[in-house]
Amino acid sequence: MTSEELEKLQVTKTVDARGTACPGPLLEAKKAIGTIKPGDIMEVLSADEGTKVDIPKWCAKQGHEYLGTIEVSGYFRIFMKKH
């Protein structure tokens, strides 16, 4: 998805893990995914570079859909859809 398409998504849950280092953002995402329904979109905010790789890998392993990442000033916005 393009950045513009990602910006327009209806996000059900935002996980702000900007204050944690690896593996914190992934652990926060794992906790939060249980609080949303299949088809819902979750956004993970992280300043940790490794999260850009960890979240898509985890999505593939768990069967969730990784939608894309937007890099903003000092952090990343990573989008995924629960399946």
BALOBA-1460 file (C-alpha; in Angstrom, 3 decimals):
// residues 83
<rec num="1" residu="m" x="0.000" y="0.000" z="0.000"/>
<rec num="2" residu="t" x="1.134" y="3.554" z="-0.595"/>
<rec num="3" residu="s" x="1.692" y="6.003" z="2.260"/>
<rec num="4" residu="e" x="-1.467" y="7.825" z="1.215"/>
<rec num="5" residu="e" x="-3.515" y="4.611" z="1.387"/>
<rec num="6" residu="l" x="-2.038" y="3.726" z="4.775"/>
<rec num="7" residu="e" x="-2.877" y="7.218" z="6.099"/>
<rec num="8" residu="k" x="-6.550" y="6.706" z="5.158"/>
<rec num="9" residu="l" x="-6.974" y="3.351" z="6.920"/>
<rec num="10" residu="q" x="-9.508" y="3.082" z="9.729"/>
<rec num="11" residu="v" x="-7.254" y="1.947" z="12.574"/>
<rec num="12" residu="t" x="-9.022" y="0.035" z="15.349"/>
<rec num="13" residu="k" x="-6.087" y="-0.021" z="17.768"/>
<rec num="14" residu="t" x="-2.862" y="1.989" z="18.044"/>
<rec num="15" residu="v" x="0.014" y="0.558" z="20.051"/>
<rec num="16" residu="d" x="2.455" y="3.274" z="21.068"/>
<rec num="17" residu="a" x="5.724" y="1.445" z="21.734"/>
<rec num="18" residu="r" x="8.014" y="4.368" z="20.948"/>
<rec num="19" residu="g" x="9.528" y="4.277" z="24.431"/>
<rec num="20" residu="t" x="10.646" y="0.642" z="24.215"/>
<rec num="21" residu="a" x="13.541" y="-1.064" z="22.470"/>
<rec num="22" residu="c" x="13.502" y="-4.443" z="20.741"/>
<rec num="23" residu="p" x="11.732" y="-6.751" z="21.533"/>
<rec num="24" residu="g" x="9.354" y="-4.369" z="23.353"/>
<rec num="25" residu="p" x="7.330" y="-3.176" z="20.345"/>
<rec num="26" residu="l" x="6.752" y="-6.751" z="19.154"/>
<rec num="27" residu="l" x="5.714" y="-7.862" z="22.647"/>
<rec num="28" residu="e" x="3.298" y="-4.912" z="22.872"/>
<rec num="29" residu="a" x="1.842" y="-5.859" z="19.465"/>
<rec num="30" residu="k" x="1.417" y="-9.489" z="20.542"/>
<rec num="31" residu="k" x="-0.507" y="-8.378" z="23.636"/>
<rec num="32" residu="a" x="-2.686" y="-5.915" z="21.720"/>
<rec num="33" residu="i" x="-3.621" y="-8.248" z="18.845"/>
<rec num="34" residu="g" x="-5.768" y="-10.245" z="21.265"/>
<rec num="35" residu="t" x="-7.913" y="-7.191" z="21.988"/>
<rec num="36" residu="i" x="-9.127" y="-6.663" z="18.406"/>
<rec num="37" residu="k" x="-11.395" y="-8.689" z="16.105"/>
<rec num="38" residu="p" x="-10.406" y="-10.447" z="12.861"/>
<rec num="39" residu="g" x="-10.397" y="-7.904" z="10.023"/>
<rec num="40" residu="d" x="-9.513" y="-5.034" z="12.367"/>
<rec num="41" residu="i" x="-6.463" y="-2.903" z="11.638"/>
<rec num="42" residu="m" x="-3.766" y="-2.248" z="14.193"/>
<rec num="43" residu="e" x="-1.036" y="0.370" z="14.017"/>
<rec num="44" residu="v" x="2.236" y="-0.012" z="15.929"/>
<rec num="45" residu="l" x="4.306" y="3.109" z="16.629"/>
<rec num="46" residu="s" x="7.982" y="2.358" z="17.191"/>
<rec num="47" residu="a" x="11.277" y="4.210" z="17.122"/>
<rec num="48" residu="d" x="13.203" y="0.926" z="17.055"/>
<rec num="49" residu="e" x="14.652" y="0.136" z="13.608"/>
<rec num="50" residu="g" x="14.283" y="-3.629" z="14.136"/>
<rec num="51" residu="t" x="10.507" y="-3.367" z="14.450"/>
<rec num="52" residu="k" x="10.242" y="-2.682" z="10.695"/>
<rec num="53" residu="v" x="11.491" y="-6.248" z="10.162"/>
<rec num="54" residu="d" x="10.045" y="-7.959" z="13.251"/>
<rec num="55" residu="i" x="6.375" y="-7.015" z="12.733"/>
<rec num="56" residu="p" x="6.118" y="-8.166" z="9.073"/>
<rec num="57" residu="k" x="7.876" y="-11.466" z="9.958"/>
<rec num="58" residu="w" x="5.546" y="-12.012" z="12.905"/>
<rec num="59" residu="c" x="2.493" y="-11.222" z="10.737"/>
<rec num="60" residu="a" x="3.573" y="-13.807" z="8.153"/>
<rec num="61" residu="k" x="4.166" y="-16.413" z="10.854"/>
<rec num="62" residu="q" x="0.822" y="-15.783" z="12.574"/>
<rec num="63" residu="g" x="-1.282" y="-15.375" z="9.413"/>
<rec num="64" residu="h" x="-1.974" y="-11.659" z="9.877"/>
<rec num="65" residu="e" x="-1.652" y="-9.264" z="6.961"/>
<rec num="66" residu="y" x="1.200" y="-6.754" z="7.040"/>
<rec num="67" residu="l" x="-0.091" y="-3.656" z="5.248"/>
<rec num="68" residu="g" x="2.954" y="-1.363" z="5.240"/>
<rec num="69" residu="t" x="5.117" y="1.084" z="7.123"/>
<rec num="70" residu="i" x="5.273" y="4.878" z="7.094"/>
<rec num="71" residu="e" x="8.420" y="6.567" z="8.362"/>
<rec num="72" residu="v" x="7.663" y="9.819" z="10.164"/>
<rec num="73" residu="s" x="9.857" y="12.152" z="12.171"/>
<rec num="74" residu="g" x="11.863" y="9.884" z="14.463"/>
<rec num="75" residu="y" x="9.621" y="6.805" z="14.407"/>
<rec num="76" residu="f" x="7.728" y="4.304" z="12.256"/>
<rec num="77" residu="r" x="4.010" y="3.659" z="11.850"/>
<rec num="78" residu="i" x="3.526" y="-0.028" z="11.052"/>
<rec num="79" residu="f" x="0.101" y="-1.237" z="9.911"/>
<rec num="80" residu="m" x="-1.327" y="-4.733" z="10.025"/>
<rec num="81" residu="k" x="-4.705" y="-6.477" z="9.709"/>
<rec num="82" residu="k" x="-5.708" y="-9.272" z="12.074"/>
<rec num="83" residu="h" x="-6.866" y="-12.558" z="10.559"/>
